[in-house]
């Protein structure tokens, strides 16, 4: 009997290094990438997908007059593949509440900070400017609040004395590639869900920082 996999759609905007980590992990995991969708036609991640014969779509946000129109077209494209889960992997568009409600509890994002610290951009420099001793990555469910959905898992890295934003970003990215496939696999196995605004793993409501992972 053929193994049953959770079908996911991955949304990207650029290089797609987290997409590559998901592709590599999916070969021996319980999820399958049904499609990769980008809002930018020149995103290198599309080439990564095509190399592995994964269907791709481009929904160019610059072709739409409003965010709502883009969100609607994106949602329609996603539904063509009937995924159980949508995974944002370097997707650089803020999704509106209608989109989030359409796929409530079925959208994950990875963010390069220890949420709730530093939502938005330039997280590594902000951590350095604040004099933080540790930094890291968070995986969370997507809600209408920017980077504000319930955190599922975090992994931390120390901030070193001579760190630059680029050095810190590189170490955090290594953790992203380990943490994200793990969390997607939890969802695929039925262990993870969002209930009443909380992340729930193995029937237990997770704390605000989620699970601290040490891959």
N, C-alpha and C positions, 0 to 999 in steps of 0.2 A: 504494500500500500504506500502511495506517495505521501511524504511528510506534509503536514499542514503548516503553512507559514502565514504569519501576519503580513499583509501587504501594506507597504508604506509608500507615501509620496514625499520626496525630499524637495524643499524649496531652497534655491540658492541665488546669489547675486554675483559671485566672483570666483575665486580660485578653486574653492571646493575641497579644501583639505579635510574638513570634517566629513564631507560626502565620501571621500576616498576611504576614510576610516570605517564608515558604515558599509561601503561596498565590500571591503576586505573582510569585515566581521560577518557580513551576511552569508558568506560562503559556507560557514559552519555554524550558523545560528538559526533562530526560529523566526526570523523575519526576512522578507524579500522586498527589494526596492522595485515597485511597480512602475515608477516614472520619476524623472527629475524635471522640475519646472523652474525656469529662471525668468526674472524680470528684465534681464539684460542679455541681448543676443550674443554678445562677445564674451560671456562668462566662461572661463576656462573649465569650470566644473562640468559644462555640457560635453566637452571632449572626454572627460573622465568617464561620464556615463556611457557615451557612445562606444568607447573602447570595450565596455563590458556588455554591449548590446542591450542597454537599458533605454527604454523609450524616453524621449525628451520633448519638451514643449517650451516655447518662448511666449510669454505674455508681457510685452514691452509696456511698462507703465507710462512711457512718454507718448503712447498712442491714445491715451484716454484723457478725457476732459476733467475727470474728477477721481478722487480716491475711491469713492463708492463704486463708480463704473469699473475701475480696475479690479477692486476686490470681488465684484460680482463675476467678472470674466475669469478671474483666477479661480474662484470657487467652482465655476462650471467646468473648467479644465481639470481641476482636481477630481471632480465627481465622475469624469469619464473613466477613471481608473478604479473607482469604488474602493478606496483604501480604508483600512481600519484606523490608520494613524497618519498624521501629517507632521513632518519633522523639518523644522527650520534650521538650516545649516549655513550661517552667514547670509541670511536673507535680509537685505537692508531696506526693507519697507515696513512702515508701521501699519499694521492691519487694523481696520476699523471694527467697531462693535458688531456690526451686522455680520461680518465674516466670522468673527470669533464666536458669536452666538450660533451661527450656522454649523460650526464644527466643535461645539463646546465639549471640553474634556478629551478632545482627540488631537490636540496640537501641542507639540513640545518645542521648546527653544533652549539654546545653550547661550550663556552670557558670560563674558570674561570678567567677572568680579564675584565677590562673596556677597551676593544679594542679602539684605536690601541695600547694601552699599553700592553706590555708583551705577545706577541705571543709566541707560543711554550710551554715549560714546566716550572715547578717550579714557577708558577706565584705568589703564596701566599708569598713565601719567598722573591721574588723579590720586591713585594709591601712593605713588612716590611723593607727590606734593603734600599729602596728608601725613607723611612719615609713618605709614603703616608698616608693621613688622611682618605681616603675612597678607597674601593676596590669593586669588584663585579663580575658580570657575563654578558656575551654578547651572544646573539643568532644572527647568521649571515648566509647569503647564502655562499655556498662554491664555491670558484674560484680556479684557479691554484696557487694563492698566499697563502702561509701558513697563516691561520687565518686572511686573508686579504680581504675576500669578504665583500660586503656591510652589515653593521650592521642593524638588524631589531629592536632589543629591548635590553635594559640593565636594570638591577636592581642593586642597590648599597647597600653596607653595610659599616658602619663606622669601621675604624681600631682602636681598643681599645689599651690603653696604655700597657697592659700586654699581648697582643696577641702573641701566637706562630703561626707558619705556620699551624699547625694542628687545632688550635682553629678557625683561620680565615677561613680555608678551610671548616670546618663544617658549619659555618654560611652562607658561599657562597652556599654550596650545598643545604641548605634549600631553598634558592632563586631559584636555578636551577630547583628544583622540581615543583615550582609554575610557573615559566616563560615559560619553554619549552612547556608544554601542551597548554598554551595559544597561543603561536606563531604558533604551528602546527594547532590549530583550526582556526586561521586566514587564513592560507593557504587553509585549507580544505573548508572553506566557500567561497573561491574565492576573499577574500579581499586583499590578499597578493601575490605579484609576484616580479620577478626581471626583470627590463627593462633597457636595455642599461647600464648595470653595476650598476644600482641603485636599492635599495629596495623601493618598492612602496606599500603603504598601503592606501586602500580606495581612489585610484587614485591620491594620493599625494606622491611625492618623499620625502623620509625620510631624515633627517639630518644625518651627519656622525655618531652620537651616537645612531641613531634609536629612538625608543620610550622609554622613561624612565617609567618603570612600577613600580607601588606600589601595589602589590597584596593584 
